[in-house]
Amino acid sequence: MELSDVKIRIVPKDNEMLKAVASVVIDGCFVLHDIKIINGKSGLFISMPSRKTPEGSYRDIAHPLDTETRELFSSTILGAYDKALKEQQA
């Protein structure tokens, strides 16, 4: 699997948990929007697109099925986020 294009939209809020939102093109033929980059207690992580259930909890509507794929998404998206931050600061 190849994540052929990653677009990052930095959220302009200081000291907020939500840092950015990403869109990813998978194998040049499928796009996944609204992947959140969140600053948690242990550092940055990605949160896959989700919906609020009638009970009030959130459930992912798209997500990797295995650890290897999740790590690929995480490293690629967080790397693109770091690059976007550097470009914004320059």
C-alpha positions as semicolon CSV with decimal commas, in nm:
position;residue;x (nm);y (nm);z (nm)
1;M;0,000;0,000;0,000
2;E;0,120;0,347;-0,085
3;L;0,001;0,672;0,068
4;S;0,063;0,872;-0,246
5;D;-0,050;1,218;-0,132
6;V;-0,095;1,368;0,214
7;K;-0,249;1,711;0,262
8;I;-0,230;1,881;0,601
9;R;-0,452;2,165;0,717
10;I;-0,310;2,315;1,037
11;V;-0,575;2,428;1,284
12;P;-0,482;2,778;1,403
13;K;-0,554;2,744;1,776
14;D;-0,292;2,772;2,048
15;N;-0,286;2,520;2,333
16;E;-0,565;2,309;2,186
17;M;-0,549;1,932;2,152
18;L;-0,649;1,935;1,784
19;K;-0,343;2,047;1,587
20;A;-0,435;1,965;1,226
21;V;-0,658;1,767;0,992
22;A;-0,518;1,545;0,718
23;S;-0,640;1,393;0,391
24;V;-0,462;1,092;0,243
25;V;-0,470;0,941;-0,107
26;I;-0,428;0,563;-0,092
27;D;-0,268;0,389;-0,393
28;G;-0,361;0,683;-0,613
29;C;-0,726;0,576;-0,624
30;F;-0,895;0,625;-0,286
31;V;-0,903;0,932;-0,061
32;L;-0,962;0,944;0,314
33;H;-1,049;1,283;0,468
34;D;-1,076;1,418;0,823
35;I;-0,792;1,231;0,993
36;K;-0,720;1,438;1,302
37;I;-0,374;1,508;1,444
38;I;-0,411;1,539;1,820
39;N;-0,167;1,639;2,091
40;G;-0,238;1,399;2,376
41;K;-0,072;1,331;2,710
42;S;0,189;1,107;2,543
43;G;0,248;1,332;2,241
44;L;0,105;1,353;1,892
45;F;-0,119;1,082;1,750
46;I;-0,370;1,044;1,468
47;S;-0,741;0,985;1,509
48;M;-0,929;0,828;1,222
49;P;-1,258;0,975;1,093
50;S;-1,544;0,903;1,331
51;R;-1,911;0,970;1,399
52;K;-2,099;1,027;1,718
53;T;-2,335;0,741;1,802
54;P;-2,686;0,795;1,944
55;E;-2,543;0,689;2,283
56;G;-2,295;0,979;2,272
57;S;-1,973;0,784;2,212
58;Y;-1,763;0,805;1,895
59;R;-1,703;0,522;1,650
60;D;-1,443;0,515;1,370
61;I;-1,601;0,502;1,025
62;A;-1,272;0,406;0,856
63;H;-0,960;0,261;1,016
64;P;-0,662;0,030;0,955
65;L;-0,718;-0,335;1,039
66;D;-0,364;-0,414;1,151
67;T;-0,075;-0,256;1,342
68;E;0,153;-0,233;1,038
69;T;-0,099;-0,029;0,840
70;R;-0,180;0,194;1,139
71;E;0,193;0,264;1,184
72;L;0,225;0,347;0,812
73;F;-0,061;0,598;0,838
74;S;0,072;0,745;1,162
75;S;0,434;0,788;1,050
76;T;0,338;0,926;0,708
77;I;0,080;1,172;0,840
78;L;0,287;1,291;1,136
79;G;0,588;1,333;0,906
80;A;0,379;1,547;0,670
81;Y;0,256;1,748;0,970
82;D;0,614;1,818;1,083
83;K;0,699;1,930;0,729
84;A;0,392;2,157;0,713
85;L;0,486;2,316;1,047
86;K;0,840;2,388;0,925
87;E;0,706;2,539;0,602
88;Q;0,463;2,755;0,799
89;Q;0,742;2,883;1,025
90;A;0,972;2,964;0,732
